Amino acid sequence: MTEIPAMTEPQSDGTRAGFVALIGEPNAGKSTLLNRMVGAKVSIVTHKVQTTRTRIRGVCMEGQTQIVFVDTPGLFRPRRRLDRAMVKAAWGGAADADIVVLLIEAHRGLTEGAKAIIERLAGELPKDRPVALAINKIDKGSSEKLLALAARMNEAFPFAKTFMISAEKGYGVDDLREWLAAELPEGAWFYPEDQLADLPLRMIAAEMTREKLTLRLHEELPYQLTVETEKWEDRKDGSTRIDQIVYVARDGHKGIVLGNRGETIKSIGQAARAEIKEFLDREVHLFLQVKVRPNWLEEKERYSEMGLEFKDGDA
């Protein structure tokens, strides 16, 4: 009879690895913090709320520790099917993480939205899950107000650690990263050392284009459109051709996105191409089409492309 060797745990060689979920209200600075930690732009950043739609994983190295950040969609009161899918993805990212970091804005303090998140933390997360507090945008508040806010927040929830940071300027970010690295469990790395994100390049490129659309367009229109990378061709000369489709819900929206004689979409394409070129470090040929799909917000395929769950019957 052949003896089957006992299974052994893989050796980590002193390395650590784990997942850290960044949660908070829309515009709390989660995407900015993720990009700062990773050292590259992997999540779109705009002045408009609810721009992050997917759970974007950014990979950061700190010594022998690999920190995999999950930049979740902002937590807010959902109204549409897309909103509900985004909020579900956010809480799912938090529940799956080894450590959760709640971001709040220093100048806004303990808002009703932050209170609602804190109330749900106990119910959504395992009891032994560490939750750290990061008070962001500290340059917008005095020392006295910051200390008072930290005390108030820790009365509302037993945070494992509190950090004062500015994700935009980098203040306090190193301290947060070092603490996270020390708290994550021992284990082998999940990704190669030089990998920045686990999103497909097709999706990162689409997100970069969507950011430019969001920055250029106004009011509700950015929430009524999505971008998908239809074709990706790495050419022999080292360049890449990318064909993307901008889906909008109405004919009127198409005209706005195109602009007078196509000037708006042309400038958006130029800005997106430059950023994708810098990210890929190669020449990029970007081609954009704008198509009307009145019901794209109700199409399962669009949700799959965004990495969100489409729940039948949840209109």
C-alpha positions in Angstrom: 0.0 0.0 0.0 1.4 3.4 -1.0 1.8 5.8 1.8 0.4 9.3 1.1 2.6 12.0 2.5 1.0 14.4 4.9 0.0 17.8 3.5 2.1 20.7 4.8 1.5 24.4 4.9 3.5 26.3 2.3 6.6 28.0 3.7 6.3 31.8 3.7 10.1 32.5 4.3 9.2 35.3 6.7 6.8 37.0 4.2 3.4 38.3 5.0 0.4 38.9 2.8 -3.2 39.9 3.2 -6.1 42.0 2.0 -7.0 45.5 3.3 -10.4 46.9 2.4 -10.8 50.7 2.2 -14.3 51.7 3.1 -16.1 55.0 3.6 -18.6 57.4 2.2 -18.2 58.6 -1.5 -15.4 61.1 -1.9 -13.8 60.2 1.4 -10.5 59.7 -0.4 -10.3 56.0 -0.8 -9.1 56.0 -4.4 -6.5 58.7 -3.7 -5.2 56.7 -0.8 -5.1 53.5 -2.9 -3.1 55.2 -5.6 -0.8 56.8 -3.0 -0.1 53.4 -1.4 0.5 51.6 -4.7 2.6 54.4 -6.2 0.6 54.4 -9.5 -2.8 55.3 -10.7 -5.0 52.2 -10.6 -8.3 53.7 -9.4 -10.0 56.7 -10.9 -10.2 59.9 -8.9 -12.7 62.7 -9.6 -14.6 65.4 -7.6 -17.8 63.5 -8.3 -19.2 60.9 -5.9 -19.7 57.3 -6.6 -17.1 57.1 -9.4 -15.5 53.8 -8.2 -17.9 51.1 -9.3 -15.8 48.0 -8.8 -13.7 46.4 -6.1 -10.3 47.5 -7.4 -7.3 45.6 -6.0 -4.0 47.5 -5.8 -0.9 45.7 -4.7 1.7 47.4 -2.5 5.0 46.1 -1.1 6.2 47.1 2.4 9.3 45.3 3.3 8.5 41.5 3.2 4.8 42.2 3.3 2.5 42.3 0.3 -0.6 44.5 1.0 -3.5 43.9 -1.4 -5.8 46.9 -1.1 -9.4 46.6 -2.1 -10.8 50.1 -3.1 -14.5 49.6 -2.6 -17.3 51.7 -4.1 -18.4 54.4 -1.6 -21.1 53.4 0.9 -24.3 55.4 0.5 -28.0 54.9 0.4 -28.7 53.0 -2.8 -31.6 53.9 -5.1 -31.0 52.1 -8.4 -30.0 48.6 -9.3 -26.4 49.8 -10.0 -26.3 51.5 -6.6 -27.4 48.3 -4.9 -24.8 46.3 -6.7 -22.0 48.8 -5.8 -23.0 48.9 -2.1 -23.1 45.1 -2.0 -19.7 44.9 -3.6 -18.3 47.3 -1.0 -19.6 45.3 2.0 -18.4 42.1 0.3 -14.9 43.5 0.0 -14.9 44.5 3.6 -16.1 41.1 4.8 -13.5 39.3 2.8 -10.5 41.4 4.0 -8.0 40.7 6.7 -8.1 44.3 7.9 -10.6 47.1 7.2 -9.8 50.8 7.1 -12.6 53.3 7.5 -11.9 56.7 5.9 -13.7 59.8 7.0 -13.0 63.4 6.1 -11.6 65.6 8.8 -13.7 68.7 7.9 -16.9 66.7 7.7 -16.5 64.7 10.9 -18.9 62.1 12.1 -21.6 62.5 9.5 -24.9 60.7 9.3 -23.4 58.5 6.6 -20.4 57.6 8.7 -22.7 56.8 11.6 -24.7 54.4 9.4 -21.4 52.7 8.3 -20.3 52.3 11.9 -23.7 50.8 12.9 -23.3 48.2 10.1 -19.7 47.3 10.8 -20.5 45.0 13.7 -23.1 43.2 11.7 -21.3 42.9 8.5 -17.8 41.9 9.8 -16.5 38.9 11.8 -16.0 40.0 15.5 -12.2 39.4 15.3 -11.7 41.6 12.2 -9.5 44.6 13.0 -10.9 47.9 11.8 -8.6 51.0 11.7 -9.8 54.6 11.4 -8.1 57.0 9.0 -9.1 60.6 9.4 -8.3 62.0 6.0 -7.7 65.6 4.7 -6.2 66.6 8.0 -4.9 69.8 6.4 -8.5 71.0 6.5 -8.9 70.8 10.3 -7.2 72.2 13.4 -5.3 70.0 15.8 -8.0 70.5 18.5 -10.8 69.5 16.2 -8.9 66.5 14.9 -8.2 65.2 18.4 -11.9 65.8 19.4 -13.1 63.9 16.3 -10.7 61.0 16.9 -12.1 60.7 20.5 -15.7 60.9 19.3 -15.1 58.2 16.6 -13.4 55.9 19.1 -16.4 56.3 21.5 -18.7 55.2 18.6 -16.6 52.1 17.6 -13.6 50.2 19.1 -11.1 51.0 16.4 -7.8 49.0 16.5 -5.8 52.1 15.6 -6.4 55.7 14.6 -4.4 57.5 11.9 -4.3 61.1 10.9 -3.5 61.3 7.2 -3.7 63.3 4.0 -4.0 60.8 1.1 -3.4 63.6 -1.4 -0.3 65.1 0.1 1.0 61.8 1.7 1.0 62.9 5.4 0.7 59.9 7.7 0.4 57.4 4.9 3.7 55.7 5.6 2.7 55.1 9.2 -0.6 53.6 8.1 1.2 51.4 5.6 3.8 50.2 8.1 1.1 49.3 10.6 -0.9 47.4 8.1 2.2 45.4 7.0 2.9 44.4 10.6 -0.7 43.4 11.3 -1.2 41.2 8.2 -0.8 37.4 8.6 2.3 35.5 7.7 2.1 33.8 4.4 3.3 33.7 0.8 2.6 36.6 -1.6 -0.5 36.4 -3.8 1.0 38.3 -6.7 4.4 38.9 -8.4 6.4 41.5 -6.6 6.2 44.0 -9.5 2.4 43.7 -10.1 0.4 46.8 -9.2 -3.2 45.6 -9.6 -5.2 42.5 -10.4 -7.6 44.3 -12.7 -7.2 43.3 -16.3 -5.4 46.0 -18.4 -8.6 46.2 -20.5 -10.6 47.3 -17.5 -7.9 49.7 -16.2 -7.8 51.4 -19.6 -11.6 51.6 -19.6 -11.6 53.2 -16.1 -9.1 55.8 -17.2 -11.3 56.8 -20.1 -14.4 56.9 -17.9 -12.5 59.2 -15.5 -11.8 61.7 -18.3 -15.5 61.6 -19.3 -16.5 62.1 -15.6 -14.2 65.1 -15.3 -15.3 66.7 -18.5 -19.1 66.1 -18.3 -21.5 67.6 -15.8 -24.2 66.7 -13.3 -25.9 63.3 -13.8 -24.5 62.3 -17.2 -21.4 60.5 -15.8 -23.7 58.2 -13.9 -25.6 57.3 -17.0 -22.6 56.1 -19.0 -20.1 53.3 -18.9 -16.9 52.4 -20.9 -15.9 49.0 -22.2 -12.8 48.0 -24.0 -14.0 46.1 -27.0 -10.6 45.2 -28.6 -7.0 45.2 -27.5 -4.2 44.5 -30.0 -0.5 44.5 -29.0 1.3 45.3 -32.2 4.7 44.1 -33.5 6.1 47.6 -33.3 5.6 47.6 -29.5 2.5 49.8 -29.6 -1.0 48.9 -28.5 -4.3 49.6 -30.3 -7.3 49.9 -28.0 -10.9 50.2 -29.2 -13.4 51.3 -26.6 -17.2 51.9 -26.6 -18.8 54.6 -24.5 -22.4 53.4 -23.7 -24.9 56.1 -23.0 -28.6 55.8 -22.1 -30.1 58.5 -24.4 -29.6 60.0 -27.9 -29.3 63.4 -26.2 -26.4 62.1 -24.1 -24.6 60.9 -27.2 -24.6 64.4 -28.6 -23.3 65.8 -25.4 -20.4 63.3 -25.2 -19.5 63.9 -28.9 -19.7 67.7 -28.6 -19.7 70.2 -31.4 -18.1 68.5 -34.5 -16.8 65.7 -32.2 -14.5 68.1 -30.2 -15.5 66.8 -26.8 -14.9 63.2 -27.4 -11.7 64.1 -29.3 -10.3 65.9 -26.3 -11.4 63.2 -23.9 -9.7 60.6 -26.1 -6.5 62.6 -26.2 -6.4 62.9 -22.4 -7.2 59.2 -21.9 -4.7 58.1 -24.5 -1.9 60.1 -22.7 -2.7 58.6 -19.4 -3.0 55.0 -20.7 0.3 55.5 -22.6 2.0 56.6 -19.4 0.6 53.7 -17.4 1.5 51.1 -20.0 4.8 52.8 -20.8 4.3 52.2 -24.6 2.7 54.0 -27.6 -1.1 53.7 -27.5 -3.6 54.2 -30.4 -7.0 54.8 -28.7 -10.2 54.7 -30.7 -13.5 55.7 -29.0 -17.1 55.1 -30.2 -20.2 56.4 -28.5 -23.3 54.1 -28.7 -26.8 54.5 -27.3 -28.1 51.6 -25.2 -31.2 52.8 -23.4 -31.3 49.9 -20.9 -27.6 49.4 -20.3 -28.2 49.9 -16.5 -30.4 46.8 -16.6 -28.1 44.6 -18.7 -26.4 41.7 -17.0 -23.4 41.9 -19.4 -22.6 45.5 -18.4 -22.5 44.5 -14.7 -20.2 41.5 -15.5 -17.9 43.9 -17.3 -17.7 46.1 -14.2 -17.1 43.1 -11.9 -20.5 43.6 -10.2 -23.2 41.1 -9.3 -26.4 41.4 -11.3 -29.3 40.2 -9.2 -32.4 39.2 -11.2 -35.6 40.7 -10.0 -33.8 43.6 -8.2 -34.8 46.4 -10.5 
